[in-house]
Structures are given as C-alpha cells and as structure tokens.
Amino acid sequence: MTTDRGRTQRTWRFGAVLVYGLLGLGLLGLIVFTPFLLAELAPADTDWGKLSDISQAYGAVSVVFSAVALAGVALSLLYQWLYSRVVPSVVHGFGRHPEPRSGDVHEF
C-alpha cells in the first residue's frame, strides 16, 4: 500500500533529479560550445596568446580558492568527527558512572 506522503516524496525526488540532471547537461553543453561561440564572437585580430596568459593567471587564483575550500571541507569533517565523539557522552550522562548491577563490588 502506497501512502500519499510516499508518493509525494518520490515525485519530489524525481523532480529534483530531473532538474539537477538538466542543469548539469546544460552546463556541460555550455562548456563544450564555449570555444566555438568565442571564435564566432571574437574579432579577427584577437591576440589569443595574450588571452591565454590572462586565463592562466585566473587559473592560479582558482587554485588558491580551491585549496581554501578543501581546507574548509577538512575542518568540517574534523568538527563532525569530534562532535560524534562528544554527543554520546553527553547523551549517556557526561561524567556519570553506570548504575551498579547485582553482584558488582563497589568501593565508597
């Protein structure tokens, strides 16, 4: 038996996959056709070597941004790992000892 909520979730998920898939295909098409578009729009006397040097400079800057983003992901994973170690101790009574079971010997 399928509930309306289950059907709604599947429909929403299918829609999201469809939208992201079409967006990805559109971006891929844009990347593939950009050189042809630039060749048509650029003037005939364009110095492509100079433009290449400029794009290489932007590439170097993007490496720095990528490194910062990677460091952010690493810090996020570290934070999640630390949080996953702290939460169970808080949930189970931070600093408390378990209740004694029958037969256990405890010193007071």
PDB file as gemmi writes it, atoms N, CA and C in Angstrom:
CRYST1    1.000    1.000    1.000  90.00  90.00  90.00 P 1                      
ATOM      1  N   MET A   1       0.837  -1.179   0.000  1.00  0.00           N  
ATOM      2  CA  MET A   1       0.000   0.000   0.000  1.00  0.00           C  
ATOM      3  C   MET A   1       0.880   1.240   0.000  1.00  0.00           C  
ATOM      4  N   THR A   2       0.666   2.118  -0.940  1.00  0.00           N  
ATOM      5  CA  THR A   2       1.450   3.330  -1.070  1.00  0.00           C  
ATOM      6  C   THR A   2       0.674   4.490  -0.466  1.00  0.00           C  
ATOM      7  N   THR A   3       1.326   5.224   0.406  1.00  0.00           N  
ATOM      8  CA  THR A   3       0.672   6.381   1.012  1.00  0.00           C  
ATOM      9  C   THR A   3       0.887   7.604   0.135  1.00  0.00           C  
ATOM     10  N   ASP A   4       0.076   8.612   0.376  1.00  0.00           N  
ATOM     11  CA  ASP A   4       0.219   9.863  -0.378  1.00  0.00           C  
ATOM     12  C   ASP A   4       1.561  10.521  -0.075  1.00  0.00           C  
ATOM     13  N   ARG A   5       2.005  10.396   1.174  1.00  0.00           N  
ATOM     14  CA  ARG A   5       3.286  11.004   1.553  1.00  0.00           C  
ATOM     15  C   ARG A   5       4.442  10.341   0.810  1.00  0.00           C  
ATOM     16  N   GLY A   6       4.427   9.011   0.713  1.00  0.00           N  
ATOM     17  CA  GLY A   6       5.472   8.291  -0.012  1.00  0.00           C  
ATOM     18  C   GLY A   6       5.479   8.656  -1.485  1.00  0.00           C  
ATOM     19  N   ARG A   7       4.290   8.778  -2.054  1.00  0.00           N  
ATOM     20  CA  ARG A   7       4.185   9.151  -3.472  1.00  0.00           C  
ATOM     21  C   ARG A   7       4.694  10.578  -3.674  1.00  0.00           C  
ATOM     22  N   THR A   8       4.376  11.469  -2.750  1.00  0.00           N  
ATOM     23  CA  THR A   8       4.827  12.854  -2.842  1.00  0.00           C  
ATOM     24  C   THR A   8       6.341  12.933  -2.736  1.00  0.00           C  
ATOM     25  N   GLN A   9       6.930  12.178  -1.824  1.00  0.00           N  
ATOM     26  CA  GLN A   9       8.384  12.186  -1.669  1.00  0.00           C  
ATOM     27  C   GLN A   9       9.061  11.656  -2.923  1.00  0.00           C  
ATOM     28  N   ARG A  10       8.520  10.586  -3.513  1.00  0.00           N  
ATOM     29  CA  ARG A  10       9.113  10.043  -4.741  1.00  0.00           C  
ATOM     30  C   ARG A  10       8.986  11.038  -5.889  1.00  0.00           C  
ATOM     31  N   THR A  11       7.856  11.701  -5.987  1.00  0.00           N  
ATOM     32  CA  THR A  11       7.657  12.691  -7.038  1.00  0.00           C  
ATOM     33  C   THR A  11       8.619  13.849  -6.867  1.00  0.00           C  
ATOM     34  N   TRP A  12       8.764  14.321  -5.629  1.00  0.00           N  
ATOM     35  CA  TRP A  12       9.685  15.420  -5.360  1.00  0.00           C  
ATOM     36  C   TRP A  12      11.118  15.007  -5.684  1.00  0.00           C  
ATOM     37  N   ARG A  13      11.497  13.795  -5.289  1.00  0.00           N  
ATOM     38  CA  ARG A  13      12.851  13.310  -5.544  1.00  0.00           C  
ATOM     39  C   ARG A  13      13.100  13.190  -7.049  1.00  0.00           C  
ATOM     40  N   PHE A  14      12.115  12.649  -7.778  1.00  0.00           N  
ATOM     41  CA  PHE A  14      12.245  12.523  -9.232  1.00  0.00           C  
ATOM     42  C   PHE A  14      12.385  13.902  -9.871  1.00  0.00           C  
ATOM     43  N   GLY A  15      11.601  14.869  -9.403  1.00  0.00           N  
ATOM     44  CA  GLY A  15      11.686  16.227  -9.935  1.00  0.00           C  
ATOM     45  C   GLY A  15      13.045  16.861  -9.669  1.00  0.00           C  
ATOM     46  N   ALA A  16      13.574  16.640  -8.471  1.00  0.00           N  
ATOM     47  CA  ALA A  16      14.876  17.199  -8.134  1.00  0.00           C  
ATOM     48  C   ALA A  16      15.971  16.578  -8.993  1.00  0.00           C  
ATOM     49  N   VAL A  17      15.916  15.263  -9.170  1.00  0.00           N  
ATOM     50  CA  VAL A  17      16.911  14.590 -10.015  1.00  0.00           C  
ATOM     51  C   VAL A  17      16.804  15.093 -11.450  1.00  0.00           C  
ATOM     52  N   LEU A  18      15.596  15.260 -11.937  1.00  0.00           N  
ATOM     53  CA  LEU A  18      15.379  15.746 -13.299  1.00  0.00           C  
ATOM     54  C   LEU A  18      15.928  17.163 -13.464  1.00  0.00           C  
ATOM     55  N   VAL A  19      15.630  18.044 -12.529  1.00  0.00           N  
ATOM     56  CA  VAL A  19      16.098  19.432 -12.618  1.00  0.00           C  
ATOM     57  C   VAL A  19      17.618  19.486 -12.561  1.00  0.00           C  
ATOM     58  N   TYR A  20      18.222  18.775 -11.596  1.00  0.00           N  
ATOM     59  CA  TYR A  20      19.682  18.798 -11.486  1.00  0.00           C  
ATOM     60  C   TYR A  20      20.337  18.129 -12.690  1.00  0.00           C  
ATOM     61  N   GLY A  21      19.730  17.090 -13.222  1.00  0.00           N  
ATOM     62  CA  GLY A  21      20.277  16.442 -14.409  1.00  0.00           C  
ATOM     63  C   GLY A  21      20.254  17.371 -15.612  1.00  0.00           C  
ATOM     64  N   LEU A  22      19.134  18.059 -15.828  1.00  0.00           N  
ATOM     65  CA  LEU A  22      19.041  19.004 -16.934  1.00  0.00           C  
ATOM     66  C   LEU A  22      19.989  20.182 -16.742  1.00  0.00           C  
ATOM     67  N   LEU A  23      20.129  20.644 -15.516  1.00  0.00           N  
ATOM     68  CA  LEU A  23      21.071  21.729 -15.229  1.00  0.00           C  
ATOM     69  C   LEU A  23      22.507  21.287 -15.533  1.00  0.00           C  
ATOM     70  N   GLY A  24      22.848  20.075 -15.135  1.00  0.00           N  
ATOM     71  CA  GLY A  24      24.187  19.553 -15.415  1.00  0.00           C  
ATOM     72  C   GLY A  24      24.439  19.405 -16.908  1.00  0.00           C  
ATOM     73  N   LEU A  25      23.451  18.897 -17.643  1.00  0.00           N  
ATOM     74  CA  LEU A  25      23.601  18.777 -19.097  1.00  0.00           C  
ATOM     75  C   LEU A  25      23.716  20.141 -19.767  1.00  0.00           C  
ATOM     76  N   GLY A  26      22.970  21.108 -19.266  1.00  0.00           N  
ATOM     77  CA  GLY A  26      23.067  22.464 -19.813  1.00  0.00           C  
ATOM     78  C   GLY A  26      24.439  23.069 -19.575  1.00  0.00           C  
ATOM     79  N   LEU A  27      24.977  22.889 -18.383  1.00  0.00           N  
ATOM     80  CA  LEU A  27      26.323  23.406 -18.095  1.00  0.00           C  
ATOM     81  C   LEU A  27      27.377  22.690 -18.920  1.00  0.00           C  
ATOM     82  N   LEU A  28      27.232  21.391 -19.095  1.00  0.00           N  
ATOM     83  CA  LEU A  28      28.173  20.639 -19.920  1.00  0.00           C  
ATOM     84  C   LEU A  28      28.119  21.129 -21.367  1.00  0.00           C  
ATOM     85  N   GLY A  29      26.920  21.355 -21.881  1.00  0.00           N  
ATOM     86  CA  GLY A  29      26.785  21.899 -23.235  1.00  0.00           C  
ATOM     87  C   GLY A  29      27.413  23.274 -23.363  1.00  0.00           C  
ATOM     88  N   LEU A  30      27.237  24.113 -22.359  1.00  0.00           N  
ATOM     89  CA  LEU A  30      27.843  25.440 -22.366  1.00  0.00           C  
ATOM     90  C   LEU A  30      29.364  25.351 -22.401  1.00  0.00           C  
ATOM     91  N   ILE A  31      29.924  24.430 -21.626  1.00  0.00           N  
ATOM     92  CA  ILE A  31      31.378  24.260 -21.598  1.00  0.00           C  
ATOM     93  C   ILE A  31      31.887  23.768 -22.955  1.00  0.00           C  
ATOM     94  N   VAL A  32      31.169  22.831 -23.547  1.00  0.00           N  
ATOM     95  CA  VAL A  32      31.610  22.261 -24.828  1.00  0.00           C  
ATOM     96  C   VAL A  32      31.531  23.302 -25.951  1.00  0.00           C  
ATOM     97  N   PHE A  33      30.490  24.109 -25.969  1.00  0.00           N  
ATOM     98  CA  PHE A  33      30.298  25.037 -27.081  1.00  0.00           C  
ATOM     99  C   PHE A  33      30.921  26.419 -26.876  1.00  0.00           C  
ATOM    100  N   THR A  34      31.500  26.684 -25.709  1.00  0.00           N  
ATOM    101  CA  THR A  34      32.115  27.985 -25.466  1.00  0.00           C  
ATOM    102  C   THR A  34      33.225  28.313 -26.454  1.00  0.00           C  
ATOM    103  N   PRO A  35      34.159  27.404 -26.762  1.00  0.00           N  
ATOM    104  CA  PRO A  35      35.204  27.768 -27.740  1.00  0.00           C  
ATOM    105  C   PRO A  35      34.637  28.153 -29.110  1.00  0.00           C  
ATOM    106  N   PHE A  36      33.616  27.446 -29.564  1.00  0.00           N  
ATOM    107  CA  PHE A  36      33.018  27.778 -30.864  1.00  0.00           C  
ATOM    108  C   PHE A  36      32.317  29.135 -30.810  1.00  0.00           C  
ATOM    109  N   LEU A  37      31.669  29.421 -29.709  1.00  0.00           N  
ATOM    110  CA  LEU A  37      30.997  30.705 -29.536  1.00  0.00           C  
ATOM    111  C   LEU A  37      32.010  31.844 -29.492  1.00  0.00           C  
ATOM    112  N   LEU A  38      33.117  31.638 -28.787  1.00  0.00           N  
ATOM    113  CA  LEU A  38      34.152  32.672 -28.721  1.00  0.00           C  
ATOM    114  C   LEU A  38      34.787  32.911 -30.081  1.00  0.00           C  
ATOM    115  N   ALA A  39      34.999  31.860 -30.850  1.00  0.00           N  
ATOM    116  CA  ALA A  39      35.588  32.007 -32.181  1.00  0.00           C  
ATOM    117  C   ALA A  39      34.683  32.837 -33.091  1.00  0.00           C  
ATOM    118  N   GLU A  40      33.383  32.697 -32.940  1.00  0.00           N  
ATOM    119  CA  GLU A  40      32.455  33.468 -33.769  1.00  0.00           C  
ATOM    120  C   GLU A  40      32.315  34.910 -33.299  1.00  0.00           C  
ATOM    121  N   LEU A  41      32.358  35.134 -31.991  1.00  0.00           N  
ATOM    122  CA  LEU A  41      32.115  36.474 -31.455  1.00  0.00           C  
ATOM    123  C   LEU A  41      33.366  37.339 -31.414  1.00  0.00           C  
ATOM    124  N   ALA A  42      34.549  36.733 -31.351  1.00  0.00           N  
ATOM    125  CA  ALA A  42      35.790  37.498 -31.205  1.00  0.00           C  
ATOM    126  C   ALA A  42      36.167  38.157 -32.532  1.00  0.00           C  
ATOM    127  N   PRO A  43      36.738  39.349 -32.451  1.00  0.00           N  
ATOM    128  CA  PRO A  43      37.230  39.993 -33.680  1.00  0.00           C  
ATOM    129  C   PRO A  43      38.358  39.179 -34.315  1.00  0.00           C  
ATOM    130  N   ALA A  44      38.597  39.389 -35.589  1.00  0.00           N  
ATOM    131  CA  ALA A  44      39.592  38.603 -36.325  1.00  0.00           C  
ATOM    132  C   ALA A  44      41.011  38.866 -35.829  1.00  0.00           C  
ATOM    133  N   ASP A  45      41.276  40.055 -35.295  1.00  0.00           N  
ATOM    134  CA  ASP A  45      42.643  40.390 -34.875  1.00  0.00           C  
ATOM    135  C   ASP A  45      42.884  40.136 -33.382  1.00  0.00           C  
ATOM    136  N   THR A  46      42.105  39.266 -32.758  1.00  0.00           N  
ATOM    137  CA  THR A  46      42.239  38.964 -31.337  1.00  0.00           C  
ATOM    138  C   THR A  46      43.548  38.223 -31.087  1.00  0.00           C  
ATOM    139  N   ASP A  47      44.279  38.687 -30.072  1.00  0.00           N  
ATOM    140  CA  ASP A  47      45.534  38.032 -29.690  1.00  0.00           C  
ATOM    141  C   ASP A  47      45.204  36.928 -28.681  1.00  0.00           C  
ATOM    142  N   TRP A  48      45.047  35.711 -29.183  1.00  0.00           N  
ATOM    143  CA  TRP A  48      44.650  34.590 -28.338  1.00  0.00           C  
ATOM    144  C   TRP A  48      45.752  34.219 -27.360  1.00  0.00           C  
ATOM    145  N   GLY A  49      47.006  34.469 -27.691  1.00  0.00           N  
ATOM    146  CA  GLY A  49      48.120  34.186 -26.770  1.00  0.00           C  
ATOM    147  C   GLY A  49      48.022  35.048 -25.518  1.00  0.00           C  
ATOM    148  N   LYS A  50      47.705  36.335 -25.706  1.00  0.00           N  
ATOM    149  CA  LYS A  50      47.548  37.228 -24.553  1.00  0.00           C  
ATOM    150  C   LYS A  50      46.354  36.806 -23.696  1.00  0.00           C  
ATOM    151  N   LEU A  51      45.268  36.452 -24.352  1.00  0.00           N  
ATOM    152  CA  LEU A  51      44.098  35.984 -23.604  1.00  0.00           C  
ATOM    153  C   LEU A  51      44.406  34.689 -22.846  1.00  0.00           C  
ATOM    154  N   SER A  52      45.212  33.838 -23.431  1.00  0.00           N  
ATOM    155  CA  SER A  52      45.606  32.596 -22.766  1.00  0.00           C  
ATOM    156  C   SER A  52      46.430  32.887 -21.512  1.00  0.00           C  
ATOM    157  N   ASP A  53      47.333  33.860 -21.614  1.00  0.00           N  
ATOM    158  CA  ASP A  53      48.147  34.229 -20.440  1.00  0.00           C  
ATOM    159  C   ASP A  53      47.262  34.768 -19.311  1.00  0.00           C  
ATOM    160  N   ILE A  54      46.275  35.573 -19.670  1.00  0.00           N  
ATOM    161  CA  ILE A  54      45.354  36.113 -18.661  1.00  0.00           C  
ATOM    162  C   ILE A  54      44.565  34.983 -18.009  1.00  0.00           C  
ATOM    163  N   SER A  55      44.095  34.033 -18.807  1.00  0.00           N  
ATOM    164  CA  SER A  55      43.323  32.932 -18.239  1.00  0.00           C  
ATOM    165  C   SER A  55      44.190  32.050 -17.347  1.00  0.00           C  
ATOM    166  N   GLN A  56      45.481  31.934 -17.664  1.00  0.00           N  
ATOM    167  CA  GLN A  56      46.387  31.176 -16.801  1.00  0.00           C  
ATOM    168  C   GLN A  56      46.534  31.861 -15.448  1.00  0.00           C  
ATOM    169  N   ALA A  57      46.539  33.195 -15.439  1.00  0.00           N  
ATOM    170  CA  ALA A  57      46.613  33.931 -14.173  1.00  0.00           C  
ATOM    171  C   ALA A  57      45.373  33.666 -13.334  1.00  0.00           C  
ATOM    172  N   TYR A  58      44.200  33.657 -13.967  1.00  0.00           N  
ATOM    173  CA  TYR A  58      42.972  33.334 -13.238  1.00  0.00           C  
ATOM    174  C   TYR A  58      42.995  31.890 -12.753  1.00  0.00           C  
ATOM    175  N   GLY A  59      43.622  31.015 -13.509  1.00  0.00           N  
ATOM    176  CA  GLY A  59      43.752  29.613 -13.085  1.00  0.00           C  
ATOM    177  C   GLY A  59      44.561  29.490 -11.809  1.00  0.00           C  
ATOM    178  N   ALA A  60      45.614  30.297 -11.699  1.00  0.00           N  
ATOM    179  CA  ALA A  60      46.433  30.271 -10.485  1.00  0.00           C  
ATOM    180  C   ALA A  60      45.630  30.759  -9.279  1.00  0.00           C  
ATOM    181  N   VAL A  61      44.811  31.763  -9.478  1.00  0.00           N  
ATOM    182  CA  VAL A  61      43.973  32.265  -8.382  1.00  0.00           C  
ATOM    183  C   VAL A  61      42.941  31.211  -7.980  1.00  0.00           C  
ATOM    184  N   SER A  62      42.417  30.504  -8.964  1.00  0.00           N  
ATOM    185  CA  SER A  62      41.405  29.486  -8.649  1.00  0.00           C  
ATOM    186  C   SER A  62      42.003  28.336  -7.842  1.00  0.00           C  
ATOM    187  N   VAL A  63      43.296  28.071  -8.019  1.00  0.00           N  
ATOM    188  CA  VAL A  63      43.955  27.037  -7.220  1.00  0.00           C  
ATOM    189  C   VAL A  63      43.933  27.427  -5.745  1.00  0.00           C  
ATOM    190  N   VAL A  64      44.177  28.702  -5.459  1.00  0.00           N  
ATOM    191  CA  VAL A  64      44.152  29.173  -4.070  1.00  0.00           C  
ATOM    192  C   VAL A  64      42.750  29.015  -3.490  1.00  0.00           C  
ATOM    193  N   PHE A  65      41.726  29.406  -4.252  1.00  0.00           N  
ATOM    194  CA  PHE A  65      40.354  29.260  -3.770  1.00  0.00           C  
ATOM    195  C   PHE A  65      39.999  27.792  -3.553  1.00  0.00           C  
ATOM    196  N   SER A  66      40.462  26.933  -4.435  1.00  0.00           N  
ATOM    197  CA  SER A  66      40.189  25.502  -4.275  1.00  0.00           C  
ATOM    198  C   SER A  66      40.870  24.949  -3.027  1.00  0.00           C  
ATOM    199  N   ALA A  67      42.075  25.400  -2.748  1.00  0.00           N  
ATOM    200  CA  ALA A  67      42.781  24.949  -1.546  1.00  0.00           C  
ATOM    201  C   ALA A  67      42.043  25.397  -0.283  1.00  0.00           C  
ATOM    202  N   VAL A  68      41.556  26.617  -0.289  1.00  0.00           N  
ATOM    203  CA  VAL A  68      40.794  27.116   0.868  1.00  0.00           C  
ATOM    204  C   VAL A  68      39.508  26.312   1.035  1.00  0.00           C  
ATOM    205  N   ALA A  69      38.841  26.002  -0.067  1.00  0.00           N  
ATOM    206  CA  ALA A  69      37.612  25.204   0.010  1.00  0.00           C  
ATOM    207  C   ALA A  69      37.907  23.807   0.536  1.00  0.00           C  
ATOM    208  N   LEU A  70      38.997  23.204   0.092  1.00  0.00           N  
ATOM    209  CA  LEU A  70      39.371  21.879   0.576  1.00  0.00           C  
ATOM    210  C   LEU A  70      39.688  21.907   2.068  1.00  0.00           C  
ATOM    211  N   ALA A  71      40.364  22.959   2.511  1.00  0.00           N  
ATOM    212  CA  ALA A  71      40.651  23.096   3.946  1.00  0.00           C  
ATOM    213  C   ALA A  71      39.344  23.236   4.733  1.00  0.00           C  
ATOM    214  N   GLY A  72      38.380  23.946   4.173  1.00  0.00           N  
ATOM    215  CA  GLY A  72      37.079  24.077   4.834  1.00  0.00           C  
ATOM    216  C   GLY A  72      36.366  22.741   4.955  1.00  0.00           C  
ATOM    217  N   VAL A  73      36.439  21.921   3.913  1.00  0.00           N  
ATOM    218  CA  VAL A  73      35.830  20.593   3.975  1.00  0.00           C  
ATOM    219  C   VAL A  73      36.535  19.735   5.014  1.00  0.00           C  
ATOM    220  N   ALA A  74      37.863  19.803   5.052  1.00  0.00           N  
ATOM    221  CA  ALA A  74      38.625  19.016   6.033  1.00  0.00           C  
ATOM    222  C   ALA A  74      38.275  19.448   7.455  1.00  0.00           C  
ATOM    223  N   LEU A  75      38.169  20.750   7.692  1.00  0.00           N  
ATOM    224  CA  LEU A  75      37.791  21.226   9.030  1.00  0.00           C  
ATOM    225  C   LEU A  75      36.369  20.810   9.383  1.00  0.00           C  
ATOM    226  N   SER A  76      35.487  20.818   8.411  1.00  0.00           N  
ATOM    227  CA  SER A  76      34.113  20.382   8.654  1.00  0.00           C  
ATOM    228  C   SER A  76      34.075  18.912   9.041  1.00  0.00           C  
ATOM    229  N   LEU A  77      34.841  18.081   8.347  1.00  0.00           N  
ATOM    230  CA  LEU A  77      34.883  16.660   8.692  1.00  0.00           C  
ATOM    231  C   LEU A  77      35.481  16.444  10.079  1.00  0.00           C  
ATOM    232  N   LEU A  78      36.516  17.205  10.403  1.00  0.00           N  
ATOM    233  CA  LEU A  78      37.116  17.112  11.732  1.00  0.00           C  
ATOM    234  C   LEU A  78      36.108  17.513  12.806  1.00  0.00           C  
ATOM    235  N   TYR A  79      35.376  18.586  12.571  1.00  0.00           N  
ATOM    236  CA  TYR A  79      34.358  19.034  13.520  1.00  0.00           C  
ATOM    237  C   TYR A  79      33.279  17.966  13.699  1.00  0.00           C  
ATOM    238  N   GLN A  80      32.829  17.369  12.611  1.00  0.00           N  
ATOM    239  CA  GLN A  80      31.802  16.332  12.700  1.00  0.00           C  
ATOM    240  C   GLN A  80      32.321  15.114  13.461  1.00  0.00           C  
ATOM    241  N   TRP A  81      33.574  14.760  13.229  1.00  0.00           N  
ATOM    242  CA  TRP A  81      34.153  13.618  13.941  1.00  0.00           C  
ATOM    243  C   TRP A  81      34.241  13.907  15.442  1.00  0.00           C  
ATOM    244  N   LEU A  82      34.692  15.107  15.798  1.00  0.00           N  
ATOM    245  CA  LEU A  82      34.764  15.461  17.217  1.00  0.00           C  
ATOM    246  C   LEU A  82      33.374  15.511  17.839  1.00  0.00           C  
ATOM    247  N   TYR A  83      32.413  16.064  17.117  1.00  0.00           N  
ATOM    248  CA  TYR A  83      31.056  16.163  17.616  1.00  0.00           C  
ATOM    249  C   TYR A  83      30.452  14.776  17.824  1.00  0.00           C  
ATOM    250  N   SER A  84      30.757  13.850  16.923  1.00  0.00           N  
ATOM    251  CA  SER A  84      30.211  12.497  17.064  1.00  0.00           C  
ATOM    252  C   SER A  84      30.798  11.776  18.272  1.00  0.00           C  
ATOM    253  N   ARG A  85      31.962  12.205  18.733  1.00  0.00           N  
ATOM    254  CA  ARG A  85      32.551  11.602  19.919  1.00  0.00           C  
ATOM    255  C   ARG A  85      32.017  12.228  21.202  1.00  0.00           C  
ATOM    256  N   VAL A  86      31.631  13.503  21.150  1.00  0.00           N  
ATOM    257  CA  VAL A  86      31.165  14.212  22.339  1.00  0.00           C  
ATOM    258  C   VAL A  86      29.702  13.917  22.624  1.00  0.00           C  
ATOM    259  N   VAL A  87      28.871  13.881  21.602  1.00  0.00           N  
ATOM    260  CA  VAL A  87      27.433  13.742  21.794  1.00  0.00           C  
ATOM    261  C   VAL A  87      27.054  12.473  22.548  1.00  0.00           C  
ATOM    262  N   PRO A  88      27.603  11.307  22.227  1.00  0.00           N  
ATOM    263  CA  PRO A  88      27.204  10.128  23.002  1.00  0.00           C  
ATOM    264  C   PRO A  88      27.540  10.246  24.486  1.00  0.00           C  
ATOM    265  N   SER A  89      28.655  10.889  24.817  1.00  0.00           N  
ATOM    266  CA  SER A  89      28.982  11.027  26.231  1.00  0.00           C  
ATOM    267  C   SER A  89      28.005  11.970  26.930  1.00  0.00           C  
ATOM    268  N   VAL A  90      27.517  12.958  26.240  1.00  0.00           N  
ATOM    269  CA  VAL A  90      26.524  13.874  26.826  1.00  0.00           C  
ATOM    270  C   VAL A  90      25.182  13.171  26.961  1.00  0.00           C  
ATOM    271  N   VAL A  91      24.810  12.422  25.949  1.00  0.00           N  
ATOM    272  CA  VAL A  91      23.528  11.726  25.971  1.00  0.00           C  
ATOM    273  C   VAL A  91      23.501  10.685  27.083  1.00  0.00           C  
ATOM    274  N   HIS A  92      24.605   9.996  27.291  1.00  0.00           N  
ATOM    275  CA  HIS A  92      24.656   8.932  28.285  1.00  0.00           C  
ATOM    276  C   HIS A  92      25.094   9.424  29.657  1.00  0.00           C  
ATOM    277  N   GLY A  93      25.033  10.707  29.895  1.00  0.00           N  
ATOM    278  CA  GLY A  93      25.349  11.243  31.213  1.00  0.00           C  
ATOM    279  C   GLY A  93      26.827  11.537  31.351  1.00  0.00           C  
ATOM    280  N   PHE A  94      27.213  12.684  30.900  1.00  0.00           N  
ATOM    281  CA  PHE A  94      28.612  13.081  30.892  1.00  0.00           C  
ATOM    282  C   PHE A  94      29.188  12.999  32.302  1.00  0.00           C  
ATOM    283  N   GLY A  95      30.185  12.157  32.488  1.00  0.00           N  
ATOM    284  CA  GLY A  95      30.859  12.042  33.778  1.00  0.00           C  
ATOM    285  C   GLY A  95      30.190  11.107  34.763  1.00  0.00           C  
ATOM    286  N   ARG A  96      29.029  10.550  34.421  1.00  0.00           N  
ATOM    287  CA  ARG A  96      28.359   9.635  35.348  1.00  0.00           C  
ATOM    288  C   ARG A  96      28.847   8.220  35.123  1.00  0.00           C  
ATOM    289  N   HIS A  97      28.731   7.447  36.146  1.00  0.00           N  
ATOM    290  CA  HIS A  97      29.071   6.030  36.048  1.00  0.00           C  
ATOM    291  C   HIS A  97      27.778   5.236  35.901  1.00  0.00           C  
ATOM    292  N   PRO A  98      27.841   4.099  35.256  1.00  0.00           N  
ATOM    293  CA  PRO A  98      26.614   3.299  35.121  1.00  0.00           C  
ATOM    294  C   PRO A  98      26.135   2.790  36.475  1.00  0.00           C  
ATOM    295  N   GLU A  99      24.857   2.533  36.544  1.00  0.00           N  
ATOM    296  CA  GLU A  99      24.270   2.012  37.770  1.00  0.00           C  
ATOM    297  C   GLU A  99      24.874   0.646  38.078  1.00  0.00           C  
ATOM    298  N   PRO A 100      25.153   0.370  39.368  1.00  0.00           N  
ATOM    299  CA  PRO A 100      25.732  -0.926  39.710  1.00  0.00           C  
ATOM    300  C   PRO A 100      24.739  -2.056  39.473  1.00  0.00           C  
ATOM    301  N   ARG A 101      25.255  -3.172  39.009  1.00  0.00           N  
ATOM    302  CA  ARG A 101      24.421  -4.357  38.806  1.00  0.00           C  
ATOM    303  C   ARG A 101      24.563  -5.254  40.034  1.00  0.00           C  
ATOM    304  N   SER A 102      23.638  -6.136  40.195  1.00  0.00           N  
ATOM    305  CA  SER A 102      23.727  -7.034  41.348  1.00  0.00           C  
ATOM    306  C   SER A 102      24.963  -7.925  41.192  1.00  0.00           C  
ATOM    307  N   GLY A 103      25.696  -8.062  42.259  1.00  0.00           N  
ATOM    308  CA  GLY A 103      26.904  -8.856  42.238  1.00  0.00           C  
ATOM    309  C   GLY A 103      28.158  -8.034  42.047  1.00  0.00           C  
ATOM    310  N   ASP A 104      28.026  -6.771  41.635  1.00  0.00           N  
ATOM    311  CA  ASP A 104      29.201  -5.920  41.468  1.00  0.00           C  
ATOM    312  C   ASP A 104      29.681  -5.446  42.819  1.00  0.00           C  
ATOM    313  N   VAL A 105      30.989  -5.316  42.963  1.00  0.00           N  
ATOM    314  CA  VAL A 105      31.588  -4.807  44.204  1.00  0.00           C  
ATOM    315  C   VAL A 105      32.074  -3.387  43.938  1.00  0.00           C  
ATOM    316  N   HIS A 106      31.603  -2.440  44.752  1.00  0.00           N  
ATOM    317  CA  HIS A 106      31.976  -1.042  44.568  1.00  0.00           C  
ATOM    318  C   HIS A 106      32.632  -0.520  45.838  1.00  0.00           C  
ATOM    319  N   GLU A 107      33.647   0.300  45.652  1.00  0.00           N  
ATOM    320  CA  GLU A 107      34.293   0.949  46.806  1.00  0.00           C  
ATOM    321  C   GLU A 107      33.677   2.330  46.976  1.00  0.00           C  
ATOM    322  N   PHE A 108      33.457   2.697  48.260  1.00  0.00           N  
ATOM    323  CA  PHE A 108      32.904   4.021  48.522  1.00  0.00           C  
ATOM    324  C   PHE A 108      33.921   4.870  49.200  1.00  0.00           C  
TER     325      PHE A 108                                                      
END                                                                             
